[in-house]
Amino acid sequence: MSLALSGRECVAQSAPRLRMEWGLTAGVSYPFAKFEGEGLTARFSPKLGYSAGLHMALKFSDTFAIQPEIVYTYSKIDIRDKEQDFSSAIKSNTIQVPLLFSLRFSKFRVNAGPVITLMDNPTYADRRGEKTLFGRLHPTVSYAVSVGVCLFDHLLIDARFMSRFNSLENYLSYDAAHEGTDLTTKAHYVQLRLGYLF
């Protein structure tokens, strides 16, 4: 869910000049991830995470705006390998900047655009409990699409799908004695966000 703040009402109104909308966002995030690798015996279970961020929009008219955001997302994916008697969790802290093009019709809005990843550091604990880098889950450039509705002039509800164009390379090793496995990873994220617009 996500939260947004804005200095003006979020319902589009006729105006001959540029207007600024801003707010805060908060909500839940769920990853749908696919992991593939030769000889891979581990199983991965995504868990519900959360996100929070700053929402801004430059309104050019009643129906069109450019909407940059800064979004922090925490996600977790459990790892379980029964054959190797190993379990851990990939924990990811991500900061991204979506730059969305927004079409608005009365209380409703449709957004789409590129997403720039500024920070992505997924790690897991190996058998010795040492923090180990898994490799990126987000490419530098990905994309997002969303639909939203603005209620009571200031309350924004936004459902968002975030994905990427290509798979990424990752590596999973349980300890120094384990040969490890090269993986290809493709993850998509669904977010439900609430926003309050000032």
Order of alpha helices (4+ residues) and beta strands (2+ residues): beta-beta-beta-beta-beta-beta-beta-beta-beta-beta-beta
